[in-house]
Amino acid sequence: MRQRSLAYIPAIDGLRAIAVLAVIVFHADGLHILPGGFTGVDMFFVISGYVISQSLSGRPHLSFQAYLADFYRRRFLRILPALLVMLLACFLLSTLFLPQVWRSELNARSGYAAFFGLSNVVLAWNTDTYFSPGAELNPYLHTWTLGVEEQFYFVFPALYFLWLRYQGRRPLVWALLPALGLVSIGISTLQSRSEPLSAFYLLPGRFWELAAGAVLFQLIDTGRRWPRSVAGLHLLCVLGLVLVIVGFLWADRRLFPMPWAVVTVAGTVLSMAALVQNRSAPHFLQRLLQASPITYLGRLSYSLYLWHWPVAVFLRWTCGLEHLAVRLIYPILVFAVAAASYHWIETPVHRNYAALPRRPWMVIASGLAAIGLLWSSARWLSDNAQLLSLHQTRDTYTWYSRKYPVREPVAPIEDERLRNRRLFVLGDSHAVAYRTMLSIVSYRLQFEVIEHEQGGCGVVTLMGPDPADCAEEREAALRDIEARAKPGDIVFLASLRMPELAGREWTRGEDAAFQEAQSELIPKQLERAHVSAEAVLARLEAMQVHILIDAPKPVFKASPYRCSDWFNRMNPVCKPGLTVERYLLEQLRAPQMALLKTLQREHPGLYVWDPLPLLCPGSTCSAFDHGKPLYLDDNHLSGYGNRVLVPAFTQTMLAIWAPTNDS
């Protein structure tokens, strides 16, 4: 029986092929043929639980130390070579072709963590879900599943060792894995509603899926088979595959992992139970799953999974995945790279398995050394992107707004009225986007800048109430300003105050897209914006500080950093262009400007600074000025755009702090 349970089962490779093809179709599909194709990952988890158990069961007589060492030796050789090559290739391609923007920084953190099986933890700490648009631009996103499995490997072997040793003498060990699986289901159920990122990415909410495959092997390996008739096995297989297909077609990402993962996990368990027990009389579906082309795809599944996502991401970043020609080339390219990985990396390691060092510690030590070396190489590539990149944004001085050492030939202005002044900056990422300008002006006027910025947490947005989920951060910032500000200091409220234009359906025509943007500024929202602004302004007025607000700046239909190089200008995201007629922007911001005038009448200490005429002096607003970018993306200023605004902002500061008779 032991030999029977350890025999190679071609149909399992067939299931692997179905799982990986479902995931690939889901990620590359523009027609939404398989809206639940992401559940192929859940199939992989069940299959992995079964196969790992099968592998461990062949070593029942080893000591615990030898058993663990042998297990990790085999896992290192199975997982690491192809994974490390993929990760280093992604870092190299990212360095060459991807702009070094905030998205790339987030991506790199998950990539670094993937070397150590922790990318799922990094992703769970971020705000983007697996299904967020921004997640499509992270070449390391898919490594979260490997993180879950690698963390499972730290827990499961010890549990399985207990079962191997004591299954016949301690009935309690039979309950250990199912009990932990039930606890995991409970955690997954609770987190799916309260902490969906943790439920999706972390091991506690996914343990039960791998455990389901392991329990299935335990039952079959010890002779607990059901049903025993061939007809029953055929029916069980069909039922299981139907459930898997239901998951592919209807799984709701908003209710995932629980309860929808149950459908796919149950379907995979049932179909595997039928397939591994029915060796003598395979039916049509089983013969199909055991066909040579399908089992070859199954053997290729690890490499296919490793490479399908990075290829899609780099196509999205560069030429775009929307073109029909690119969609046709994509599967061919993925298959070619995966086949190369399988035949040139995976297969040689497997073929020479016996010739590799038999002492597990040598393999493990070599693997850890390789991880450290390649992780260091990845860090070096990222740290030297400015030297190696083919992207225009390698010119960080021009493209990025950061706290640079002041390089402009400006001398500080000596004025007693400016001495010991402070500028408090409060707002969202648009406050961060003014850093270069603030660095230069604060150096010239010799005032201190104190920043309170939180991405996505606008203050006095003028388009509606300030974000409710930012209330805690906003309150902490206001309390800090109350504690530190002196009468006469300035509080600069810098936030996005225009509806964004990027990402809209420009194929319907410019008028329709602008009407859609304008429709978001309904009177009720503006009334709520007025009330929200009043609460902040009244509180600041009580501190006897000056209040400065930047009027809505131009926004664009596409991002300059994604559309500035020969390898990305043809990307469909760039098709709307990098220019906007000024009169359309003036119409779009008219309600906010009217609200600003009202607020100025109600709050005499409120100053409004309007950058739009400086960034758009003509009838057409462009994201570029004489070949240099005014903007980094569709709504955030570049370093060059900051420098364009320096003279005007300097005069605004002087007008508030050191007014002349003319001002």
C-alpha positions as CSV (number, residue, x, y, z in Angstrom):
1,M,0.0,0.0,0.0
2,R,2.9,2.4,0.8
3,Q,4.3,1.8,-2.6
4,R,0.9,2.3,-4.3
5,S,0.4,5.7,-2.5
6,L,3.9,6.9,-3.4
7,A,3.5,6.1,-7.1
8,Y,3.5,8.9,-9.7
9,I,-0.1,9.9,-10.6
10,P,-0.2,11.6,-14.0
11,A,-3.7,13.0,-13.3
12,I,-2.3,15.2,-10.5
13,D,-0.1,16.9,-13.1
14,G,-3.3,17.3,-15.2
15,L,-4.9,19.1,-12.3
16,R,-1.8,21.3,-12.0
17,A,-2.2,22.2,-15.6
18,I,-5.8,23.2,-15.1
19,A,-4.8,25.3,-12.1
20,V,-2.0,27.2,-13.8
21,L,-3.9,27.8,-17.0
22,A,-6.9,29.2,-15.0
23,V,-4.5,31.6,-13.2
24,I,-2.8,32.7,-16.5
25,V,-6.1,33.3,-18.2
26,F,-7.4,35.3,-15.3
27,H,-4.4,37.5,-15.2
28,A,-4.1,38.1,-19.0
29,D,-7.8,37.9,-20.0
30,G,-9.4,41.1,-21.3
31,L,-12.7,39.4,-22.0
32,H,-13.3,38.1,-18.4
33,I,-13.7,34.5,-19.6
34,L,-12.7,33.2,-16.1
35,P,-13.5,35.9,-13.6
36,G,-12.7,33.4,-10.8
37,G,-9.6,32.0,-12.4
38,F,-7.6,33.2,-9.5
39,T,-9.0,30.2,-7.5
40,G,-6.4,28.1,-9.4
41,V,-4.1,29.1,-6.6
42,D,-6.4,27.4,-4.1
43,M,-6.1,24.2,-6.3
44,F,-2.3,24.5,-6.0
45,F,-2.5,24.7,-2.2
46,V,-4.6,21.5,-2.0
47,I,-2.3,19.7,-4.4
48,S,0.8,20.9,-2.5
49,G,-0.6,19.6,0.7
50,Y,-1.2,16.2,-0.8
51,V,2.2,16.0,-2.6
52,I,4.2,17.2,0.3
53,S,2.5,14.6,2.6
54,Q,3.2,11.9,0.0
55,S,6.9,12.9,-0.1
56,L,7.2,12.9,3.7
57,S,5.5,9.6,4.1
58,G,8.4,7.8,2.4
59,R,10.7,8.5,5.3
60,P,9.1,7.2,8.5
61,H,12.2,5.6,10.0
62,L,14.5,8.6,10.0
63,S,15.3,10.5,13.2
64,F,13.5,13.8,13.5
65,Q,16.7,15.7,12.8
66,A,17.5,13.7,9.7
67,Y,13.9,13.8,8.6
68,L,13.8,17.6,8.7
69,A,17.2,18.0,7.1
70,D,16.2,15.7,4.2
71,F,12.9,17.5,3.8
72,Y,14.5,21.0,3.6
73,R,17.2,19.7,1.3
74,R,14.7,18.5,-1.2
75,R,12.5,21.7,-0.8
76,F,15.6,23.9,-1.4
77,L,16.5,22.0,-4.6
78,R,12.9,22.0,-5.8
79,I,12.0,25.7,-5.2
80,L,15.1,27.9,-5.0
81,P,16.9,27.6,-8.3
82,A,14.1,28.7,-10.6
83,L,12.7,31.2,-8.1
84,L,16.0,33.0,-7.5
85,V,16.7,33.3,-11.3
86,M,13.2,34.7,-11.8
87,L,13.6,37.2,-8.9
88,L,17.0,38.5,-10.1
89,A,15.7,38.7,-13.7
90,C,12.8,40.8,-12.5
91,F,15.1,43.2,-10.6
92,L,17.3,43.6,-13.6
93,L,14.3,44.3,-16.0
94,S,12.8,46.6,-13.4
95,T,16.0,48.6,-13.1
96,L,16.2,48.9,-16.9
97,F,12.6,49.6,-17.9
98,L,10.6,50.7,-14.9
99,P,10.5,54.2,-13.5
100,Q,11.8,54.6,-10.0
101,V,8.5,56.0,-8.6
102,W,6.6,55.3,-5.4
103,R,5.0,52.2,-7.0
104,S,8.5,50.8,-7.8
105,E,9.6,51.3,-4.2
106,L,6.6,49.3,-3.0
107,N,7.3,46.7,-5.6
108,A,10.9,46.4,-4.6
109,R,10.0,45.8,-1.0
110,S,7.9,42.8,-1.9
111,G,10.6,41.6,-4.2
112,Y,13.3,41.7,-1.5
113,A,10.9,39.9,0.9
114,A,10.3,37.2,-1.8
115,F,13.9,36.0,-1.5
116,F,13.0,34.9,2.1
117,G,9.5,33.7,1.6
118,L,7.9,36.8,3.2
119,S,6.4,38.8,0.3
120,N,2.9,37.8,1.4
121,V,3.6,39.6,4.7
122,V,4.7,42.7,3.0
123,L,1.7,42.7,0.7
124,A,-0.7,42.2,3.6
125,W,0.8,45.3,5.2
126,N,0.1,47.5,2.2
127,T,-3.3,49.0,1.3
128,D,-3.7,47.5,-2.2
129,T,-5.6,44.3,-2.5
130,Y,-4.7,41.5,-4.9
131,F,-7.3,42.8,-7.2
132,S,-6.4,46.5,-7.1
133,P,-5.3,48.2,-10.4
134,G,-2.0,49.1,-8.9
135,A,-1.3,45.5,-8.0
136,E,-1.1,44.7,-11.8
137,L,2.2,46.7,-11.9
138,N,4.0,44.7,-9.2
139,P,6.2,42.0,-10.9
140,Y,6.5,40.2,-7.5
141,L,2.8,40.0,-6.6
142,H,2.5,36.3,-7.4
143,T,5.2,35.3,-5.0
144,W,2.7,35.6,-2.1
145,T,1.6,32.0,-2.8
146,L,5.2,30.8,-2.4
147,G,5.4,32.7,0.8
148,V,2.4,30.9,2.2
149,E,3.8,27.5,1.1
150,E,7.3,28.2,2.5
151,Q,5.9,29.3,5.8
152,F,3.7,26.1,5.8
153,Y,6.9,24.1,5.4
154,F,8.2,25.5,8.8
155,V,5.1,24.1,10.6
156,F,3.9,21.1,8.7
157,P,6.8,18.7,8.7
158,A,6.8,18.5,12.5
159,L,3.1,17.9,12.6
160,Y,3.4,15.2,10.0
161,F,6.3,13.5,11.8
162,L,4.1,13.1,14.9
163,W,1.4,11.5,12.7
164,L,4.0,9.2,11.0
165,R,5.3,8.0,14.4
166,Y,2.2,7.7,16.4
167,Q,-0.8,7.2,14.1
168,G,-1.2,3.6,15.2
169,R,-0.7,4.2,19.0
170,R,-2.1,7.7,19.6
171,P,-5.5,8.3,18.0
172,L,-5.2,11.9,19.1
173,V,-2.6,12.6,16.3
174,W,-5.3,12.0,13.8
175,A,-7.2,15.0,15.1
176,L,-4.2,17.3,15.2
177,L,-4.2,18.4,11.5
178,P,-8.0,18.6,11.1
179,A,-8.3,20.6,14.3
180,L,-5.7,23.1,13.1
181,G,-7.5,23.2,9.8
182,L,-10.8,24.1,11.5
183,V,-9.0,26.8,13.5
184,S,-7.6,28.2,10.2
185,I,-11.1,28.1,8.7
186,G,-12.4,30.1,11.6
187,I,-9.6,32.7,11.3
188,S,-10.2,32.9,7.5
189,T,-13.9,33.5,8.0
190,L,-13.4,36.3,10.6
191,Q,-10.6,38.0,8.6
192,S,-12.3,37.8,5.3
193,R,-14.7,40.5,6.7
194,S,-12.6,42.4,9.2
195,E,-9.0,42.0,7.7
196,P,-9.4,40.9,4.1
197,L,-5.7,41.5,3.2
198,S,-4.6,39.2,6.1
199,A,-7.1,36.6,5.2
200,F,-6.0,36.6,1.6
201,Y,-2.2,36.7,2.0
202,L,-1.2,35.2,5.3
203,L,-0.8,31.6,6.3
204,P,-3.3,31.5,9.2
205,G,-6.2,32.1,6.9
206,R,-4.8,29.7,4.2
207,F,-3.4,26.8,6.3
208,W,-6.7,24.8,6.0
209,E,-6.3,24.6,2.2
210,L,-2.9,22.9,2.4
211,A,-4.1,20.9,5.3
212,A,-7.1,19.6,3.3
213,G,-4.7,18.0,0.8
214,A,-2.6,16.5,3.6
215,V,-5.6,15.0,5.4
216,L,-6.7,13.5,2.0
217,F,-3.4,11.8,1.7
218,Q,-3.4,10.5,5.2
219,L,-6.8,8.9,4.7
220,I,-5.9,7.3,1.4
221,D,-2.5,6.2,2.5
222,T,-3.9,4.3,5.5
223,G,-6.5,2.5,3.4
224,R,-9.5,4.7,4.3
225,R,-10.9,4.8,0.7
226,W,-14.3,5.9,-0.4
227,P,-16.2,5.2,-2.6
228,R,-14.9,1.8,-3.5
229,S,-16.9,1.3,-6.8
230,V,-15.5,2.5,-10.1
231,A,-18.8,4.2,-10.9
232,G,-18.7,6.0,-7.6
233,L,-15.2,7.3,-8.3
234,H,-16.2,8.5,-11.7
235,L,-19.1,10.4,-10.2
236,L,-16.9,11.9,-7.5
237,C,-14.4,13.1,-10.1
238,V,-17.1,14.8,-12.2
239,L,-18.6,16.4,-9.1
240,G,-15.2,17.7,-8.0
241,L,-14.4,19.2,-11.4
242,V,-17.8,20.8,-11.6
243,L,-17.1,22.6,-8.3
244,V,-13.7,23.7,-9.6
245,I,-15.4,25.1,-12.7
246,V,-18.0,26.9,-10.6
247,G,-15.2,28.6,-8.7
248,F,-13.5,29.6,-12.0
249,L,-16.7,31.1,-13.3
250,W,-18.4,32.6,-10.3
251,A,-16.0,33.0,-7.3
252,D,-16.7,36.5,-5.8
253,R,-13.4,38.3,-5.0
254,R,-15.3,40.4,-2.4
255,L,-16.1,37.2,-0.5
256,F,-12.7,35.6,-0.6
257,P,-11.2,33.4,0.8
258,M,-14.4,32.7,2.7
259,P,-16.8,31.4,1.7
260,W,-15.8,31.0,-2.0
261,A,-12.5,29.2,-1.4
262,V,-14.5,26.3,0.1
263,V,-16.0,25.6,-3.3
264,T,-12.6,25.2,-5.1
265,V,-10.9,23.4,-2.2
266,A,-13.8,20.9,-1.9
267,G,-13.8,20.4,-5.7
268,T,-10.1,19.8,-5.8
269,V,-10.2,17.4,-2.8
270,L,-13.1,15.4,-4.4
271,S,-11.5,15.2,-7.8
272,M,-8.1,14.2,-6.4
273,A,-9.7,11.6,-4.2
274,A,-11.3,10.0,-7.2
275,L,-8.2,10.3,-9.4
276,V,-5.6,8.8,-7.0
277,Q,-7.9,5.9,-6.1
278,N,-8.8,5.0,-9.7
279,R,-5.8,3.6,-11.5
280,S,-7.2,0.6,-13.3
281,A,-10.3,2.0,-15.1
282,P,-9.8,5.6,-16.0
283,H,-12.8,7.4,-17.5
284,F,-12.7,10.0,-20.3
285,L,-11.9,12.9,-18.0
286,Q,-9.2,11.0,-16.3
287,R,-7.7,9.9,-19.6
288,L,-7.8,13.6,-20.7
289,L,-6.0,14.7,-17.6
290,Q,-3.4,12.0,-18.1
291,A,-2.8,12.9,-21.7
292,S,0.9,13.7,-22.5
293,P,0.3,17.4,-23.5
294,I,-1.7,18.1,-20.3
295,T,0.8,16.3,-18.0
296,Y,3.7,18.2,-19.7
297,L,1.9,21.5,-18.8
298,G,1.5,20.1,-15.3
299,R,5.2,19.4,-15.0
300,L,5.8,22.9,-16.4
301,S,3.3,24.5,-14.0
302,Y,5.9,25.8,-11.5
303,S,7.9,27.6,-14.1
304,L,4.7,28.8,-15.8
305,Y,3.5,30.2,-12.6
306,L,6.8,31.8,-11.8
307,W,7.1,33.6,-15.2
308,H,3.6,34.3,-16.4
309,W,3.0,37.2,-14.0
310,P,6.3,39.1,-14.5
311,V,6.0,38.8,-18.3
312,A,2.5,40.3,-18.1
313,V,3.7,43.1,-15.7
314,F,6.6,44.2,-17.9
315,L,4.4,44.2,-20.9
316,R,1.9,46.4,-19.0
317,W,4.6,48.8,-18.0
318,T,6.1,49.1,-21.5
319,C,4.2,48.5,-24.7
320,G,0.9,47.6,-23.0
321,L,-1.0,44.4,-22.7
322,E,-4.1,45.7,-24.4
323,H,-2.9,45.5,-28.0
324,L,-4.2,42.4,-29.8
325,A,-0.8,41.5,-31.2
326,V,0.7,41.7,-27.7
327,R,-2.1,39.5,-26.3
328,L,-1.3,36.9,-29.0
329,I,2.4,37.0,-28.4
330,Y,2.0,36.9,-24.6
331,P,1.2,33.2,-24.1
332,I,3.9,32.2,-26.6
333,L,6.4,34.3,-24.7
334,V,5.3,32.9,-21.4
335,F,5.5,29.3,-22.6
336,A,9.0,29.9,-24.1
337,V,10.4,31.4,-21.0
338,A,8.8,28.8,-18.7
339,A,10.0,25.9,-20.9
340,A,13.5,27.4,-20.8
341,S,13.3,27.6,-17.0
342,Y,12.0,24.0,-16.7
343,H,14.5,22.4,-19.1
344,W,17.5,24.5,-18.2
345,I,17.0,25.0,-14.5
346,E,14.5,22.6,-12.9
347,T,15.3,19.5,-15.0
348,P,19.1,19.6,-14.6
349,V,18.7,19.9,-10.8
350,H,16.2,17.0,-10.8
351,R,18.3,14.9,-13.1
352,N,21.4,15.4,-11.1
353,Y,19.7,15.1,-7.8
354,A,21.6,12.0,-6.7
355,A,24.9,13.6,-7.7
356,L,24.3,16.7,-5.6
357,P,25.7,16.8,-2.0
358,R,24.0,14.1,0.1
359,R,24.7,16.0,3.3
360,P,21.6,18.1,3.7
361,W,23.4,20.9,5.6
362,M,25.7,21.5,2.6
363,V,22.7,22.0,0.3
364,I,20.9,24.1,2.8
365,A,24.0,26.2,3.5
366,S,24.6,26.6,-0.2
367,G,21.0,27.6,-0.7
368,L,21.1,30.2,2.1
369,A,24.4,31.6,0.6
370,A,22.7,31.9,-2.8
371,I,19.8,33.7,-1.3
372,G,22.1,36.2,0.4
373,L,24.2,36.7,-2.7
374,L,21.3,37.2,-5.1
375,W,19.4,39.4,-2.6
376,S,22.5,41.6,-2.3
377,S,22.7,41.7,-6.1
378,A,19.0,42.7,-6.3
379,R,19.6,45.5,-3.8
380,W,22.6,46.7,-5.8
381,L,20.5,46.9,-8.9
382,S,17.8,48.9,-7.2
383,D,20.3,51.2,-5.5
384,N,22.0,51.9,-8.8
385,A,18.9,52.3,-10.9
386,Q,19.9,55.9,-11.7
387,L,23.1,54.6,-13.4
388,L,21.6,51.6,-15.2
389,S,18.1,52.6,-16.1
390,L,17.0,53.2,-19.7
391,H,14.1,55.2,-18.4
392,Q,14.1,59.0,-18.6
393,T,13.2,59.2,-14.9
394,R,16.8,58.2,-14.1
395,D,17.3,62.0,-14.1
396,T,15.9,62.2,-10.6
397,Y,16.8,65.9,-10.3
398,T,14.4,66.8,-13.0
399,W,11.7,64.2,-12.4
400,Y,11.3,63.8,-8.6
401,S,10.3,66.2,-5.9
402,R,12.5,65.4,-3.0
403,K,14.4,67.2,-0.2
404,Y,17.5,67.8,-2.3
405,P,20.5,69.8,-1.1
406,V,19.9,73.2,-2.6
407,R,21.8,73.4,-5.9
408,E,20.3,76.6,-7.2
409,P,22.5,79.7,-7.0
410,V,20.3,81.5,-4.5
411,A,21.4,83.4,-1.5
412,P,19.4,83.6,1.7
413,I,17.3,86.7,2.3
414,E,18.3,88.5,5.5
415,D,15.1,90.0,7.0
416,E,14.3,90.2,10.7
417,R,10.6,89.7,9.9
418,L,11.4,86.2,8.7
419,R,13.5,85.1,11.6
420,N,12.4,82.0,13.5
421,R,9.3,81.5,11.3
422,R,7.8,78.1,10.7
423,L,5.7,76.7,7.8
424,F,3.6,73.7,8.8
425,V,2.6,71.6,5.8
426,L,-0.6,69.5,6.1
427,G,-2.1,67.4,3.4
428,D,-1.9,64.3,1.2
429,S,0.7,63.2,-1.4
430,H,0.4,66.6,-3.0
431,A,2.0,68.1,0.0
432,V,4.9,65.6,-0.5
433,A,5.1,66.7,-4.1
434,Y,6.0,70.2,-3.1
435,R,9.2,69.1,-1.2
436,T,11.7,70.5,-3.7
437,M,10.0,73.9,-3.9
438,L,9.7,74.0,-0.1
439,S,13.4,73.0,0.3
440,I,14.5,75.9,-2.0
441,V,12.2,78.5,-0.6
442,S,12.8,77.6,3.0
443,Y,16.6,77.8,2.4
444,R,16.3,81.2,0.8
445,L,13.9,82.7,3.4
446,Q,15.5,80.8,6.3
447,F,12.3,79.4,7.8
448,E,11.6,75.9,9.1
449,V,9.3,73.4,7.3
450,I,7.4,70.9,9.5
451,E,5.6,68.3,7.4
452,H,2.4,66.3,8.2
453,E,1.6,64.3,5.1
454,Q,-0.4,61.2,4.6
455,G,-1.1,59.7,1.2
456,G,-4.8,59.8,0.3
457,C,-5.6,62.0,3.3
458,G,-6.5,65.3,1.8
459,V,-7.3,68.3,4.0
460,V,-9.9,70.9,2.9
461,T,-10.2,69.0,-0.4
462,L,-13.1,71.3,-1.6
463,M,-14.7,68.3,-3.4
464,G,-16.5,66.7,-0.4
465,P,-15.8,65.9,3.2
466,D,-12.3,65.1,4.0
467,P,-11.7,61.3,4.1
468,A,-13.3,59.8,7.2
469,D,-10.7,57.0,7.4
470,C,-8.0,59.6,7.8
471,A,-9.6,61.3,10.9
472,E,-7.1,59.8,13.4
473,E,-4.0,61.0,11.4
474,R,-5.6,64.4,10.7
475,E,-6.4,64.9,14.4
476,A,-2.8,63.9,15.4
477,A,-1.4,66.4,13.0
478,L,-3.7,69.2,14.1
479,R,-2.8,68.6,17.7
480,D,0.9,68.7,16.9
481,I,0.5,72.0,15.1
482,E,-1.5,73.4,18.1
483,A,1.3,72.4,20.4
484,R,4.1,73.8,18.3
485,A,2.8,76.7,16.2
486,K,3.3,80.3,17.3
487,P,1.1,83.3,16.2
488,G,2.2,84.4,12.8
489,D,3.4,80.9,11.6
490,I,1.9,79.6,8.4
491,V,-0.1,76.4,7.9
492,F,0.0,75.3,4.3
493,L,-2.9,73.0,3.3
494,A,-1.7,71.2,0.1
495,S,-4.0,68.5,-1.3
496,L,-5.6,67.2,-4.5
497,R,-8.5,69.5,-5.2
498,M,-9.5,68.4,-8.8
499,P,-11.2,65.3,-10.0
500,E,-8.6,63.0,-11.6
501,L,-8.7,62.5,-15.4
502,A,-6.4,59.5,-15.7
503,G,-8.2,56.2,-16.0
504,R,-11.4,57.5,-17.5
505,E,-13.0,56.1,-20.7
506,W,-11.6,58.6,-23.2
507,T,-12.8,56.4,-26.0
508,R,-16.2,57.8,-25.4
509,G,-14.9,61.3,-26.3
510,E,-13.4,64.2,-24.3
511,D,-16.8,65.9,-23.6
512,A,-18.3,62.7,-22.1
513,A,-15.2,62.2,-19.9
514,F,-15.2,65.8,-18.6
515,Q,-18.9,65.7,-18.0
516,E,-18.4,62.5,-15.9
517,A,-15.7,64.3,-13.9
518,Q,-17.8,67.4,-13.4
519,S,-20.8,65.3,-12.3
520,E,-18.8,64.2,-9.3
521,L,-19.0,67.7,-7.9
522,I,-22.6,67.7,-7.0
523,P,-24.1,70.5,-4.8
524,K,-24.5,68.2,-1.9
525,Q,-20.9,67.2,-2.0
526,L,-19.8,70.8,-2.2
527,E,-22.0,71.7,0.9
528,R,-20.3,68.9,2.8
529,A,-16.9,70.1,1.6
530,H,-17.8,73.6,3.0
531,V,-18.7,72.2,6.4
532,S,-15.6,70.1,6.5
533,A,-13.4,73.0,5.5
534,E,-15.0,75.3,8.1
535,A,-14.1,72.8,10.9
536,V,-10.4,72.8,10.0
537,L,-10.1,76.5,9.2
538,A,-11.8,77.6,12.5
539,R,-9.5,75.4,14.5
540,L,-6.4,76.9,12.7
541,E,-7.7,80.4,13.2
542,A,-7.9,79.9,16.9
543,M,-4.1,79.3,16.8
544,Q,-3.6,82.8,15.3
545,V,-1.6,81.4,12.4
546,H,-1.8,82.3,8.7
547,I,-3.6,79.7,6.5
548,L,-2.4,79.1,3.0
549,I,-4.3,76.9,0.5
550,D,-3.1,76.0,-3.0
551,A,-5.9,76.3,-5.6
552,P,-6.6,73.3,-7.8
553,K,-3.7,72.7,-10.2
554,P,-3.9,71.1,-13.7
555,V,-4.5,67.4,-13.9
556,F,-3.8,65.2,-17.0
557,K,-5.2,62.2,-18.8
558,A,-2.0,60.2,-18.7
559,S,1.2,60.1,-16.7
560,P,4.4,61.5,-18.2
561,Y,6.6,59.0,-16.4
562,R,4.8,56.2,-18.2
563,C,4.8,57.8,-21.6
564,S,8.2,59.4,-22.0
565,D,10.4,56.6,-23.6
566,W,10.6,54.8,-26.8
567,F,9.6,51.5,-25.2
568,N,6.4,52.9,-23.6
569,R,5.1,55.7,-25.8
570,M,2.9,53.2,-27.7
571,N,1.2,52.0,-24.5
572,P,-2.6,52.5,-24.6
573,V,-2.5,54.3,-21.3
574,C,-0.7,57.1,-23.2
575,K,-3.2,57.4,-26.0
576,P,-5.3,60.2,-24.3
577,G,-2.2,62.4,-24.5
578,L,-0.4,64.8,-22.1
579,T,-2.2,68.0,-23.0
580,V,-5.5,69.4,-21.8
581,E,-7.3,72.6,-23.0
582,R,-7.1,75.2,-20.2
583,Y,-10.8,76.2,-20.5
584,L,-11.8,72.6,-19.7
585,L,-9.7,72.7,-16.5
586,E,-11.1,76.1,-15.6
587,Q,-14.6,74.7,-15.9
588,L,-13.7,71.6,-13.9
589,R,-12.3,73.6,-11.0
590,A,-14.9,76.4,-11.1
591,P,-17.0,75.0,-8.1
592,Q,-13.8,74.7,-6.0
593,M,-12.7,78.2,-6.8
594,A,-16.1,79.6,-5.9
595,L,-16.0,77.7,-2.6
596,L,-12.5,79.2,-2.0
597,K,-13.8,82.7,-2.5
598,T,-16.6,82.0,0.0
599,L,-14.1,80.7,2.5
600,Q,-11.9,83.7,2.1
601,R,-14.8,86.0,2.9
602,E,-15.5,84.0,6.0
603,H,-11.9,83.7,7.1
604,P,-9.8,86.9,6.5
605,G,-6.6,85.1,7.5
606,L,-6.9,82.6,4.6
607,Y,-4.6,83.1,1.7
608,V,-5.0,81.4,-1.7
609,W,-2.1,80.6,-3.9
610,D,-3.0,79.6,-7.5
611,P,-0.3,77.6,-9.4
612,L,-2.4,77.0,-12.5
613,P,-1.5,80.2,-14.4
614,L,2.2,79.4,-13.8
615,L,2.0,75.8,-14.9
616,C,-0.4,76.6,-17.8
617,P,0.4,80.1,-19.1
618,G,-1.3,79.4,-22.5
619,S,-4.6,78.1,-23.8
620,T,-3.4,74.5,-23.8
621,C,-1.9,72.9,-20.6
622,S,0.9,70.5,-21.2
623,A,2.6,68.2,-18.8
624,F,5.9,69.2,-20.4
625,D,7.6,72.6,-20.7
626,H,10.3,72.9,-23.4
627,G,10.9,69.1,-23.2
628,K,11.1,69.0,-19.4
629,P,8.4,67.4,-17.3
630,L,6.2,69.7,-15.2
631,Y,4.5,66.6,-13.8
632,L,5.7,63.2,-12.7
633,D,2.4,61.5,-13.1
634,D,-1.1,62.7,-14.1
635,N,-1.5,65.0,-11.0
636,H,1.8,65.2,-9.0
637,L,4.5,67.8,-9.8
638,S,8.0,66.9,-10.9
639,G,11.2,68.3,-9.5
640,Y,11.3,70.7,-12.5
641,G,7.7,71.7,-12.0
642,N,8.6,72.6,-8.4
643,R,11.4,74.8,-9.6
644,V,9.1,76.6,-12.0
645,L,6.9,77.6,-9.0
646,V,9.8,78.7,-6.7
647,P,9.7,82.5,-7.6
648,A,5.9,82.7,-7.2
649,F,5.9,80.8,-3.9
650,T,8.8,82.9,-2.6
651,Q,6.8,86.1,-3.3
652,T,3.7,84.5,-1.6
653,M,5.7,83.8,1.6
654,L,7.1,87.4,1.6
655,A,3.6,88.8,1.0
656,I,2.4,87.0,4.1
657,W,5.4,87.5,6.4
658,A,7.1,90.6,5.2
659,P,4.4,92.6,3.3
660,T,5.4,95.8,1.5
661,N,3.2,98.7,0.8
662,D,2.7,97.4,-2.7
663,S,1.6,94.0,-1.5
